[in-house]
């Protein structure tokens, strides 16, 4: 087992030094994960033959879990598809967005632009792989600023990194289409926004990517945050209606008191 771990660690360092695309790097790691999974299967078989059923059950459970994630990764990274039984979607749905980040502000400064809010985006299927390739191309062409992680912890992408090429297209009265690309000539749809009010975008921020923590390099899937300006007109109108209602109520009360006084 020690020899197997040493071999895997050697391959890990070799792949990291190659600095290849995350898409093919993840494919390589998926194939590499087959070796420890098959080794666990060998242990399971040995425990079954020796009739050690308690440890057999425990190792069998470990094998099933590992095989489950190997299959998920294989389908996702080789066929660009998501499986309905993907439990990782539950992690992304119920855990806070910054739970896996090493920066507390999730790479975006909340004080960067006041009076803004994030808009929910209904992304198309398999947009993550499209986004990975898109950002990797932008990084290789020096269109996105990056940090030097050689001697420091942190994210590869600089804080408050904006996607340089995106377009918010209004397709219906209450529907927008979000498009991104490596230039304005190759924009592709990645999601839909359902919003009745007019949107005034501030920027499309990129979150995630490679990061180093305690000298170890990791990769977190990229995701996007679209920030728009809050609509001050609605707030002013609501405040105006409220003030008018209070004024009307106060005038009505005074009129009632005046009538009662004259009646006496």
Backbone torsions as a table, in degrees:
resi	resn	phi	psi	omega
1	UNK	NA	-39.0	179.2
2	UNK	-63.3	-42.1	178.5
3	UNK	-62.1	-41.0	179.9
4	UNK	-63.2	-42.2	178.6
5	UNK	-65.7	-37.6	177.4
6	UNK	-64.3	-40.9	178.8
7	UNK	-64.2	-45.3	179.4
8	UNK	-62.0	-42.5	178.3
9	UNK	-63.2	-36.9	177.3
10	UNK	-64.7	-43.1	176.5
11	UNK	-63.8	-38.3	179.0
12	UNK	-59.9	-47.0	179.2
13	UNK	-64.7	-39.5	-179.8
14	UNK	-63.3	-45.1	179.7
15	UNK	-66.0	-35.5	-179.6
16	UNK	-67.4	-38.0	-180.0
17	UNK	-69.3	-25.5	-179.7
18	UNK	-68.0	-28.6	179.5
19	UNK	56.5	48.7	-178.8
20	UNK	-88.7	175.4	-178.2
21	UNK	-61.5	141.7	179.0
22	UNK	-56.7	-30.8	-179.8
23	UNK	-61.6	-49.3	-178.1
24	UNK	-78.5	-26.8	175.5
25	UNK	-65.7	-43.0	178.4
26	UNK	-67.8	-32.5	175.2
27	UNK	-64.9	-41.5	179.5
28	UNK	-64.8	-42.0	178.9
29	UNK	-65.7	-33.7	178.1
30	UNK	-63.9	-44.4	177.1
31	UNK	-65.5	-39.4	-179.5
32	UNK	-64.5	-32.6	-178.7
33	UNK	-69.4	-13.7	178.5
34	UNK	-66.8	-31.8	-175.0
35	UNK	-67.1	-50.2	176.1
36	UNK	-65.9	-30.0	178.3
37	UNK	-65.8	-43.9	178.3
38	UNK	-68.0	-31.4	177.7
39	UNK	-67.4	-38.3	175.9
40	UNK	-63.5	-37.6	178.1
41	UNK	-62.6	-38.0	177.2
42	UNK	-62.7	-40.0	177.5
43	UNK	-65.2	-41.6	179.3
44	UNK	-59.7	-43.7	-179.9
45	UNK	-64.2	-41.7	179.4
46	UNK	-64.0	-39.3	178.5
47	UNK	-67.5	-35.4	178.0
48	UNK	-67.2	-42.7	179.4
49	UNK	-64.2	-38.1	179.9
50	UNK	-83.8	3.3	177.4
51	UNK	58.8	33.5	174.9
52	UNK	-95.1	80.3	-167.1
53	UNK	-73.7	-27.0	-179.7
54	UNK	-67.9	-53.5	177.9
55	UNK	-66.2	-32.3	176.5
56	UNK	-58.2	-43.7	-179.3
57	UNK	-65.2	-41.4	-179.4
58	UNK	-65.9	-46.6	-179.5
59	UNK	-69.6	-32.4	176.7
60	UNK	-64.3	-39.3	177.6
61	UNK	-63.4	-43.0	177.8
62	UNK	-61.6	-42.7	179.8
63	UNK	-62.4	-43.7	-179.2
64	UNK	-63.0	-42.5	179.4
65	UNK	-63.8	-45.9	179.3
66	UNK	-62.9	-42.7	179.9
67	UNK	-64.3	-36.8	178.9
68	UNK	-59.4	-46.9	-178.5
69	UNK	-73.2	-31.4	175.6
70	UNK	-62.9	-44.5	179.1
71	UNK	-63.8	-43.8	178.8
72	UNK	-58.4	-48.5	-178.6
73	UNK	-65.6	-38.1	-179.5
74	UNK	-63.6	-45.7	179.4
75	UNK	-65.3	-39.6	-175.8
76	UNK	-72.0	-47.2	-172.9
77	UNK	-86.4	-20.4	-178.9
78	UNK	-102.6	-27.3	-177.6
79	UNK	-117.8	1.7	178.4
80	UNK	54.9	42.5	-179.1
81	UNK	-132.1	151.3	173.6
82	UNK	-104.0	146.0	178.8
83	UNK	-97.1	140.8	-179.1
84	UNK	-60.5	-32.0	-179.4
85	UNK	-89.8	25.1	-179.1
86	UNK	-74.6	108.1	-177.3
87	UNK	-72.0	-19.5	-180.0
88	UNK	-65.5	-22.2	176.4
89	UNK	-65.5	-32.1	177.5
90	UNK	-67.0	-37.2	177.4
91	UNK	-61.1	-45.5	-178.8
92	UNK	-68.6	-27.0	-176.5
93	UNK	-80.8	-40.9	-171.8
94	UNK	-103.0	-20.7	178.4
95	UNK	-86.4	149.8	176.7
96	UNK	-58.4	150.8	-175.3
97	UNK	-64.5	-27.8	-176.1
98	UNK	-98.3	16.4	-175.1
99	UNK	-66.4	-29.7	-178.9
100	UNK	-98.5	-1.8	-178.9
101	UNK	-84.8	150.8	177.2
102	UNK	-96.3	-4.5	175.0
103	UNK	-106.9	130.9	-174.9
104	UNK	-66.2	-26.3	-176.7
105	UNK	-94.6	12.7	174.2
106	UNK	58.0	35.2	176.6
107	UNK	67.2	0.4	178.8
108	UNK	-126.9	124.2	179.0
109	UNK	-75.4	123.7	-177.9
110	UNK	-70.7	-18.4	179.6
111	UNK	-95.5	6.8	-177.3
112	UNK	-61.6	-47.2	-176.8
113	UNK	-140.6	106.6	178.5
114	UNK	-70.9	164.6	178.3
115	UNK	58.3	40.0	174.7
116	UNK	-127.2	163.1	178.4
117	UNK	-148.1	157.0	179.6
118	UNK	-87.3	141.2	-179.2
119	UNK	-104.8	134.7	178.7
120	UNK	-72.3	135.1	-178.5
121	UNK	-118.6	130.0	175.0
122	UNK	-92.8	94.1	-173.5
123	UNK	-74.8	151.6	176.3
124	UNK	-74.3	165.0	179.8
125	UNK	-64.4	140.6	175.0
126	UNK	61.6	26.5	-179.6
127	UNK	-69.9	-19.9	-177.4
128	UNK	-61.3	-43.8	-179.7
129	UNK	-66.4	-39.0	176.5
130	UNK	-62.7	-40.3	179.6
131	UNK	-68.3	-40.1	178.4
132	UNK	-58.8	-48.9	-179.6
133	UNK	-65.9	-38.6	-179.9
134	UNK	-60.7	-49.1	-177.1
135	UNK	-71.0	-37.3	178.2
136	UNK	-61.0	-39.1	177.5
137	UNK	-66.3	-42.7	179.6
138	UNK	-64.0	-36.7	178.3
139	UNK	-68.1	-45.0	-178.7
140	UNK	-64.3	-27.6	179.1
141	UNK	-93.7	9.0	178.2
142	UNK	58.2	33.1	176.5
143	UNK	-93.2	-7.8	175.8
144	UNK	-126.4	127.7	179.9
145	UNK	-70.3	142.8	-179.2
146	UNK	-130.8	161.5	177.2
147	UNK	-97.7	154.6	174.7
148	UNK	-89.7	112.1	-175.7
149	UNK	-98.9	17.1	-176.2
150	UNK	-63.0	-45.0	-175.1
151	UNK	-124.0	21.4	-178.0
152	UNK	-150.0	154.6	174.1
153	UNK	-83.7	157.4	177.8
154	UNK	139.7	-175.3	179.9
155	UNK	-91.1	149.1	176.7
156	UNK	-64.2	-43.3	178.1
157	UNK	-79.0	141.1	179.5
158	UNK	-72.2	157.0	-179.4
159	UNK	-61.9	143.8	178.9
160	UNK	60.7	40.2	178.6
161	UNK	-77.1	125.1	179.4
162	UNK	-95.8	144.6	171.9
163	UNK	-73.7	123.2	-172.2
164	UNK	-72.9	-23.1	-175.8
165	UNK	-129.6	100.2	175.7
166	UNK	-148.0	159.3	-179.1
167	UNK	-145.8	134.1	178.5
168	UNK	-106.1	105.2	-173.9
169	UNK	-104.6	127.7	177.9
170	UNK	-86.1	116.2	-176.6
171	UNK	-103.4	-26.8	176.8
172	UNK	-141.6	178.8	-177.1
173	UNK	-61.0	-36.7	-177.4
174	UNK	-123.4	28.0	-176.6
175	UNK	-143.0	132.9	177.0
176	UNK	-119.7	155.3	178.1
177	UNK	-117.9	124.9	179.7
178	UNK	-96.4	126.1	-178.6
179	UNK	-124.4	143.5	175.2
180	UNK	-135.4	164.5	177.7
181	UNK	-169.5	-178.9	175.7
182	UNK	-89.8	-5.9	171.9
183	UNK	-161.1	174.8	179.4
184	UNK	-77.7	-3.4	179.5
185	UNK	-90.5	-15.9	-176.2
186	UNK	-126.5	39.6	179.8
187	UNK	-67.8	137.2	178.0
188	UNK	-131.8	147.7	-179.5
189	UNK	-70.9	132.8	175.5
190	UNK	-124.0	-9.5	-178.3
191	UNK	-173.3	169.4	-179.5
192	UNK	-126.7	143.9	178.3
193	UNK	-121.5	126.8	178.1
194	UNK	-102.9	108.2	-174.8
195	UNK	-151.4	124.1	179.6
196	UNK	-76.4	-38.7	-179.7
197	UNK	-74.4	152.8	177.4
198	UNK	-66.7	139.0	-178.0
199	UNK	-101.1	133.2	175.9
200	UNK	-117.4	90.8	-172.7
201	UNK	-68.0	139.8	173.5
202	UNK	-93.4	-40.7	179.2
203	UNK	172.7	157.5	176.2
204	UNK	-104.4	108.0	-174.0
205	UNK	-93.0	143.9	178.0
206	UNK	-101.5	130.3	179.9
207	UNK	-127.5	142.4	177.7
208	UNK	105.3	-158.7	-179.7
209	UNK	99.1	-165.3	-179.8
210	UNK	-69.6	141.6	173.0
211	UNK	-150.7	155.6	-179.3
212	UNK	-115.4	130.8	177.6
213	UNK	-134.7	120.4	-178.5
214	UNK	53.9	40.6	175.8
215	UNK	83.2	-3.7	-179.5
216	UNK	-106.5	132.8	-178.3
217	UNK	-92.7	132.0	179.6
218	UNK	-126.1	172.8	175.3
219	UNK	-136.4	124.6	175.6
220	UNK	-108.7	136.7	-178.8
221	UNK	-56.0	139.5	176.7
222	UNK	-71.7	146.2	167.8
223	UNK	-145.9	165.9	-171.8
224	UNK	-117.4	148.1	175.3
225	UNK	-129.4	118.3	178.5
226	UNK	-97.8	116.9	178.4
227	UNK	-102.8	135.9	178.2
228	UNK	-127.8	158.0	177.1
229	UNK	-72.4	138.9	173.1
230	UNK	-66.4	148.7	-178.4
231	UNK	-86.5	101.8	-178.1
232	UNK	-70.1	-21.8	-178.5
233	UNK	-62.1	-39.6	-179.8
234	UNK	-65.7	-41.3	-179.7
235	UNK	-65.0	-41.3	179.5
236	UNK	-65.6	-42.2	179.7
237	UNK	-63.4	-42.8	179.7
238	UNK	-63.4	-41.1	179.3
239	UNK	-66.8	-37.5	179.2
240	UNK	-64.5	-43.3	179.0
241	UNK	-63.5	-40.8	179.6
242	UNK	-63.1	-44.6	-179.9
243	UNK	-65.0	-40.8	178.7
244	UNK	-63.5	-38.5	179.1
245	UNK	-66.1	-41.7	178.9
246	UNK	-66.2	-38.6	179.1
247	UNK	-65.7	-43.9	179.0
248	UNK	-61.6	-42.0	179.6
249	UNK	-64.0	-41.1	-179.3
250	UNK	-67.6	-40.8	177.9
251	UNK	-64.7	-40.4	178.2
252	UNK	-62.4	-40.6	179.3
253	UNK	-65.5	-41.4	178.9
254	UNK	-64.1	-38.5	-180.0
255	UNK	-65.4	-39.7	179.0
256	UNK	-65.5	-41.1	179.0
257	UNK	-66.0	-36.5	179.8
258	UNK	-66.1	-41.0	178.8
259	UNK	-64.4	-41.4	179.5
260	UNK	-64.2	-37.3	-177.9
261	UNK	-68.2	-41.5	178.1
262	UNK	-67.9	-34.5	179.0
263	UNK	-64.5	-34.6	178.1
264	UNK	-69.3	NA	NA
